[in-house]
Amino acid sequence: GAVVSQHPSRVICKSGTSVKIECRSLDFQATTMFWYRQFPKQSLMLMATSNEGSKATYEQGVEKDKFLINHASLTLSTLTVTSAHPEDSSFYICSARDPRQGNYGYTFGSGTRLTVV
Amino acid sequence: GDSVTQMEGPVTLSEEAFLTINCTYTATGYPSLFWYVQYPGEGLQLLLKATKADDKGSNKGFEATYRKETTSFHLEKGSVQVSDSAVYFCALSATNAGKSTFGDGTTLTVKP
């Protein structure tokens, strides 16, 4: 089945630094990937749609200069949290569509727990 | 806009009890509906899905039927196990563009 790998699974960084999170589709090519954010004990909120070879589409209220998304290849999208602050601490999850599974074959990564201290 | 409403948790059951987690939605058009499960510290796993009215999704003993008339997609399992303890999310996707709208999640704890 489709596998989406996220790295790192956990990261702790100091306030003011930047952190990069990778999302890879291991056995399929994904022209589109999605980045979600999950606050403790809350649901997932879509942050942005990552499109291979073009700019990401951000949801309303998401700062594109703070959450930089790059989708440089068909198997890799990266989310960079720039100048991180404690309020950016959250669980970030990506998903990608496996075209072999039809229009709704979305696979989620295992998530990245970001803690900003 | 689209929205998903799940029954509030947490839900605590004894092993072998019957499980129902209610989910209702509002959406334009004809969305596809999903149930995801999240184990502690992990990402989401697709549990089951239904893409059109009256479809029944099923997996690992869990079932949910797409009810267009009541805009519902309730999750059921006849006999839960301790290993079913997790957070369950109901979600919809109104287009094939991949944007999913999630409910708030329901935490299930199954006690032996």
Interface residues (C-beta under 8 A of the other chain):
Chain A: Q6 T32 F34 K41 Q42 S43 L44 M45 L46 T49 I93 S95 R97 N103 Y104 Y106 T107 F108 G109 S110 G111 R113
Chain B: S32 F34 Y36 G41 E42 G43 L44 Q45 L46 K49 T51 F89 S93 N96 A97 G98 K99 S100 T101 F102 G103 D104 G105
